[in-house]
């Protein structure tokens, strides 16, 4: 977390270019940019005849990465923008 606070400024609506470039680099360094950019989309749940999700691990892995990316982004928003 310390690298996030050291590398990415708080977004306050006046510093979009600087903030977005640094946030993108930070998310890339964590392997999360592919989620944020939409290059890796969430898998549709595939169910077997009993109704069990057969690709649950893939779905949960994507969801976890999405939550990490969203958390990092939200932590660098000014309070008045939340």
Secondary structure, DSSP 4 states (H G I P E B T S, - for coil): -HHHHHHSPPB-SS-HHHHHHHHHHHHHHTT-HHHHTTSSPPPPP-B-TTS-BTTHHHHHHHHHHHHHHHHHHHHTB-GGG-
